[in-house]
């Protein structure tokens, strides 16, 4: 099974309005509720691809109960740890006239030392039998910035490959713990390395400790610095739509390729096709299966000059 960790889960609410106008009252035409947080998004895509997937992290309060009820309707196995504080909400307001999305994210509940200790115990238990683990998203209040580094060391001790997808100081600390793969976007990579030149920044991030680095270049695809070389993967054309969840779908593609022991070009192809199919989906954060199958043979992967 594949284990995904979301320490700052969320009840995702999507409101669709005909047009979003500042300082105006809006009539919502559609409301969508779903279990959210980066790792849960990744798990949902992995399950749709046919992988056995387990989620862990924290959930609490009325919003946490609603999140778990929604999760129960999916093939994903719920191993979330209960907290006293309520799970946060995220609100996405989609302007249907332009396709633009405005995102509002609550900070999340404060996690107590006892809750963190309980989670570490459950995480260690779940590593037994895991083929890979993904550590995804922001840290809720109360958890120290080295938390992901701590979990990476536990996964490495259990010989479980680990992917890290976070930002800021948790990324800086985590990459030094030598994860198998990190997947920053362009802004996160620049914050980590101080460079906005993709090749230089991706190589620099790998030298900081990660076995491989796959950086997201937005609509231009992915750039991967791996032990086998430097690779560029791009969709066949610019894809227009809602990018919500596209990065999480890319992570799912990379994990799917990892557990299937696919070569790097195939892993990147899956990731780019899933990401683009998510942008094209009519539901924010979901991928369009037909678009994914159509895009797979059209993703272009090239080996870049120079060593990784």
N, C-alpha and C positions, 0 to 999 in steps of 0.2 A: 504494500500500500504506500501511497504518498501522503506525507503529513504536512499540513500547512498551519502556520502559527500566525494568529492575528491578535496581538495583545490589546489593540484598541478597536474592537469590533464596533459596528454601528448598525442602527436600523436606518436603511437608506430610503428616503422619500423623494420621489420624482414628481414634480408638478409641471404640467404642460399648459402653456398659456398662448393665446393667439399672437401676442406681441408683448414684450417686457418693456415697460416705460417707467423710468424713475419717478417717484413721488405720486404714482397713480394707483388706484385700486384695480385688481385684476380678477377676472373670473377664470378659475382653473377648469380646464376641459377634461383633464385626465389625471388621476393620482395612481402611482405605482409604488408599492411597498415591497422591500426584499431585504434579506440578510446581507449586510455589507461589511466593508473593511477589506483591504487588499487581499489578504490570505483567503478569505471566504470567496471573493470573486475568482481567485485562481482555482480554488477547489471546485467551484461550480463548473468552470470550463473543463477541468481535468475529468470530472465525472461525465460530462457530455461526450468527451472523447473516449470514454470506456475504461478509465482508470479507477481503481478502488482508492477512495480519498477520504481522509480523516482530518477534521479541523479541531484545533484547540486554541486556547486564548482565554479571554474573560467575557462573561455576560452577567448582567444583574438588573434588578428592578423590573418594572412593567415593560420597558422597552426591550430589555434582555429576554423576557419571557416571550414577547411577540417575535423577536428575532429567532428564538429557538423553535417556536411553532412554525414559522415560515421555513426554517431549515429542515424540519422534520418532513416536509413535503418534497424534499430533494433526495437524490441518492447519496448525498454526502453524510458521513457519520459524525455525529455531534459528540465531541469530548471537551466541550468548553467548561471552564472552572467558574463556579458561581462567586460573584462579588456582592458586597453589601451595597455599593454605589450603583446607580442606574447606568446602563449602557447609553452611550451618546446617540444622537441622531445626526444624520447629514441630509441636507435638503438641496436638491438640484432643481433649478427652475429653467425649463427649456422653452425658449422662444421659438415657436413653430414657424414663424414667418422667416426667420434668418437661420435657424438651426443652432444658434448660440446657446450655451449653457452657463448659468450663474450658479456657483457652488457655495453653500454655507455649511461649515463643519464645526460641530461642537467639540470641546476639548476632551471629553471622556471622563470616567470616574477616577477618583484617587484610589490607587491600589495600596493596600496595607502590607507591611512586611510579612504578616502571616499568610495573606493571599498569594504573595509572590513565592513564598516558600512552598505552598501547596501546589502552585503551578509548576515549579521546577521539578517537584516529585512526579507529577503526572506526565510532564514532558519526557522525563527520563524513562518512565515506564513505556510510553508510546514509541520511543525510539526502537524498542525491541520489535522487530518485524517491519520497520519502515525501510523502504528502498531509497527514499530521498526525503529531505525536509526543506521547506521554504519558510523563511522568516521575513514577514512582510509588514510594511507600514510604519506608522508613528508609534511612539511610546505614550501611554496614558500617564497622567500625573502620579507621582509616587514611585515610579520605577526608575532606577538609576540609568544613566546614559550608556553604561557598559553592559546592559542587560543582554543585548544581542551577542556581544563578544562572549559572554558567559554561556549562552545557549550554543553558540558555535563550538566552543570547546567541549561541551557535553556531547554534541553530535559527532565530533571528530573522535572522541574517546570511544564512541559506540560504532565507529567505522561507517557512519551514515553520511553520504554526500549532502552538502548543505548549500542552499542558495540564499543570498541576502538581498533584499530589496527595501531599502530605507534611505534616509537622507541625513545631512547634518552631522552632528557629533556621534550619534549612534552608528552611522555609516563609517566614520573615521575610526572609531574604536573597533567596530565589527570587522573591518577589512584587515586590521592588524592581527586578528585571531585566525586568519588564513582560511576563509571559506572557499569552497570549491568554485563558486560563481557569484559575482555581484552584477546587478543590472540597474545602474543609474541612468537617469535621463540627462540631457545636455546640461541643464542648470545644476543638478546634483553633482555631476562630474566636474563642472567648473568650480563649484564651491569646495569640492574635495581637493582638487589639484591646482587651482589657480589659473588653469588654461582653458580657453574656449576652442582651441584647435583640436578637432576630434581625435586624430591619430595620436598626437602627443599626449593628450589627456587620458585616453584609454590605456596607452602603454604605461603611463605614470601610475594610474590607479592599480594596474596589475603588479607593478613593482612594489606597491605598498603591502602586498601580502596575498591577494586573491590568486587562486589557481588560474582563473579565467575571468575576463570582464566583458560583458556585452552592454554597450551603451546605446541608448535609444536616441535616434536622430529625428524623431517626430515623423512627418510624412516621408522623409527620405530613407527610412528603414532603420537598420541596425548595423553597428560596427563591433566586431568581436576580436579581442586580443586573447588568443588561446595558446596552449603549448605547441599546437600544430601549425600556428601561423596567424596572420591577421586577415580577417574576412569581412566583406561588406555584403549585406543583403538588402535588397530594395524591392518594393512592390512594383508591378508593371507600369503603374501610372499614379499620379496624385489622386488620393482617395478623399472625397469630401463627405462629411457627415458629422456625427457626434463622437468625439474621441474619448468619452468617458469609459474607463475600463480597458482601453486598448493596451496600456502597458501591462495590466494584470493578465490579459490574454496572451501577451508575448511571453510572460513568465511561465504560464501554463505550457506553452509550446516548447520552451526550453527544458522544462522538467519532463515533459512527455518524451522528448528526444533523449534526455539523459537516462531515464530508466529503461528505455528501449535500446540503449547503447548505440544510438544512431551516430553517424559521423557528423562533424560540425556543420557542413553545408545543409544537411537535412534538418538538423535542429533549428538552424536559423530560418530555413524555409518555412517550417511549421510556425515559428514565432511570428514572422512577418505576415504570413497569410492569416493567422488567427487575429492579429492586431488589426489588419485592414478589414477583415470580416466583422470585427466588432464596431469599427467606425461606420460601416455600412448598415449595421443592424437598426431596425426601427425602434428597438427597445434599448435604452441607454445601458451600457455595461454588459450586454449579451452579445454573443457572436452569431452571425448568420451562417448556418451550416452549408447551405448551397453556395454562398459566396466563398466560403473557405475552400470547398472542393474545387471551385472554378479557379481560384487564385493560386492554389498550390503549384501547378505546373508552370505558372507564369512569373513566379518570384525569381529574381536574378541574383545569384550569389557569385561573387568574384573574390579571388585571393588578391589581397593588396600587396604591393611591393614592400620589402623591408621585413625585418624580423618583428615578432610580437614582443 
